[in-house]
Amino acid sequence: MKVRNTLKAILLSFVTSYAAQAQSFQETSIPDLTTMPSASRSANFIDVNGDGWDDIFISNGPFSGQDNMLYINNQNNTFTTVSTDAIVSDNDRSDGASFADADNDGDLDAFVVTFGASGVGKKNYFYRNNGDGSFNYEPDIAMGIPLTYSEMATWIDANNDQNLDLYFTNSVGSLQNMYFENQGDGSFEQVHSLAITNDVLPSRSIDWIDYDNDGDCDLFITNEEDNTNSLFRNDGTDNFTQIFDSTITLSFRNSAGSSWGDIDNDGDFDLFVANYGTTGQANQLYINNNGVFTEDLSSAVAVPSTNSFGSSFADVDNDGDLDLFVCNAFLTGQNTNFLYVNDGNGNFTQDTSSDLANHLGWTFGCAFGDYDNNGWLDIVLANTLSENQTNSLYRNTGSGNNWVKLNCSGIVSNANAVGAKVKVLATINGNQVWQTRKIGASSGYCSQNSYRVHFGLGDATTIEDVLVEWPAGTTERFDEITINATHDIVEGEGSLGNAENNATVFSISPNPATQELYIRLDQFNPEISIRLFSQNGQQIDTEIRDYLDGFKLSVSSLSQGIYFIEILSQNTSQGVLKFIKE
């Protein structure tokens, strides 16, 4: 027994040492970006000018107010500081930021929240992109009028009209979080009396995530001051059910941030919660099994007692699984962040030797993105020691493993494909592995990872399958996706399909539809029948006309909304597709 334990200890030491040494981050020095002291909060990798290279935005929020920072990527490992734009001229107490194409015009707009002072809330800021990476501040837009103590904002198409709506949290004052629906004409309207706006808790971070794999985005919110966190299941347009009895909503903590990722590559999203306290609190890791969560108390990420805020999952070593970075701040004696390396099964080892793991100071927010487009994820840190610390950019200098990046564009869905799930199948270390990512307009707490979806591929030499589950409801398969390259994935240009069944028997167009919906069959079959359902599952009778290799379905009498088409052959379902009636 003693020999076995000794051998086990030696092996564990070797694995730990190897995992730590495998990380290759090099701190960079960029004028202004890493040399200008500030009280930073939000870190964002976002391509504001649409040139295919991620730029960097950092928000700043000291008590007296401070301008934010925007750095444009020069495509040569340097950045140009933006000094005169509206987005860097607020002189306010900025906190979280979220970028998305709010008007579906092909560029990223921005919403930046602020934190009130001296018992008085402050306005939040919406910036509309002019198409060239410059921004106009719109003071009269609905979500910029309330005076709040806001923490974080994010965009999501919550009502499935393919326009991005906005949700943001408040932690002082009225405490009610706020939700604004996009009207599709550049304006927004606040929506009250929903379950997601009725909670009265000091809320911090927001995650829109399909935790139960039913095809829509649910809402998870972290709450501080020893409250439980909040989970709202999406049950249809403007219909959310609060879930009180899930393991992830039962702990009383000071929770600041959260991150979701499929850490064990089983097809569902697991949860990390970042906590803080007067003398520190332990963070939490929950393993998802088809919507049922188990807290992993033995995980390395749950051991330290610290003050954690931002966090993000990312495959930093390109080995085909998600690693984890955690930001720590505002606790005396805690001056380093945490980098955890995944072994492929959701088991983490803390890296203690890399430059990134030994960064000194206090970090509030972080974001991953490939700023030099070499296929390895870099990281930017929003630092705030003594509210006057320089920020950090670490370049990933890893090599050896393969990768792929996918830039997904919605056509029927919102332009950024926010809410989509992307899946890649490849053979890694001799095993077929499905990796799953979500596309979101925020990450961790306050910050935002690059929109370009990154997958490490380890020793895989080919990609066997790429599936995108679009927010509009269709699943498409994309072929001829090569490794070590960035690919544009456009909704409607793939083949319809799903992971379990490589062949589908029909497609629909146009989507959205106003008068008629054309249902095209792969092969005409007189025994095929069609059923039409409303979003709540009610079957609808409607006029169907035969047409050679398909059918024309009259939808003119239907009210606006979401519907489902099911094809049956000999009373066996051949698949279901969603469409929108305009």
FENMO-V20257 format. One record per run of one state. SS is the DSSP state (H for helix, E for strand, C for the rest). FROM is the first residue (numbers start at 1). LEN is the number of residues. If there is no record, write none. Layout:
SS | FROM | LEN
SS | FROM | LEN
This chain:
C | 1 | 1
H | 2 | 20
C | 22 | 3
E | 25 | 3
C | 28 | 10
E | 38 | 1
C | 39 | 1
E | 40 | 7
C | 47 | 8
E | 55 | 6
C | 61 | 5
E | 66 | 1
C | 67 | 2
E | 69 | 5
C | 74 | 5
E | 79 | 4
C | 83 | 3
H | 86 | 3
C | 89 | 3
E | 92 | 1
C | 93 | 1
E | 94 | 7
C | 101 | 8
E | 109 | 6
C | 115 | 2
E | 117 | 1
C | 118 | 2
E | 120 | 1
C | 121 | 1
E | 122 | 1
C | 123 | 2
E | 125 | 5
C | 130 | 5
E | 135 | 3
C | 138 | 4
H | 142 | 3
C | 145 | 3
E | 148 | 9
C | 157 | 8
E | 165 | 8
C | 173 | 5
E | 178 | 5
C | 183 | 5
E | 188 | 3
C | 191 | 4
H | 195 | 4
C | 199 | 4
E | 203 | 7
C | 210 | 8
E | 218 | 6
C | 224 | 3
E | 227 | 1
C | 228 | 2
E | 230 | 5
C | 235 | 5
E | 240 | 3
C | 243 | 4
H | 247 | 3
C | 250 | 3
E | 253 | 1
C | 254 | 1
E | 255 | 7
C | 262 | 8
E | 270 | 6
C | 276 | 5
E | 281 | 2
C | 283 | 1
E | 284 | 6
C | 290 | 2
E | 292 | 4
C | 296 | 4
H | 300 | 3
C | 303 | 2
E | 305 | 2
C | 307 | 1
E | 308 | 7
C | 315 | 8
E | 323 | 6
C | 329 | 9
E | 338 | 5
C | 343 | 5
E | 348 | 4
C | 352 | 11
E | 363 | 7
C | 370 | 8
E | 378 | 6
C | 384 | 1
H | 385 | 3
C | 388 | 1
E | 389 | 1
C | 390 | 2
E | 392 | 5
C | 397 | 5
E | 402 | 8
C | 410 | 11
E | 421 | 8
C | 429 | 2
E | 431 | 8
C | 439 | 4
E | 443 | 1
C | 444 | 3
E | 447 | 2
C | 449 | 4
E | 453 | 6
C | 459 | 6
E | 465 | 5
C | 470 | 5
E | 475 | 3
C | 478 | 8
E | 486 | 5
C | 491 | 4
E | 495 | 2
C | 497 | 9
E | 506 | 4
C | 510 | 3
E | 513 | 1
C | 514 | 2
E | 516 | 6
C | 522 | 6
E | 528 | 7
C | 535 | 4
E | 539 | 2
C | 541 | 3
E | 544 | 4
C | 548 | 2
E | 550 | 5
C | 555 | 6
E | 561 | 9
C | 570 | 2
E | 572 | 10
C | 582 | 1
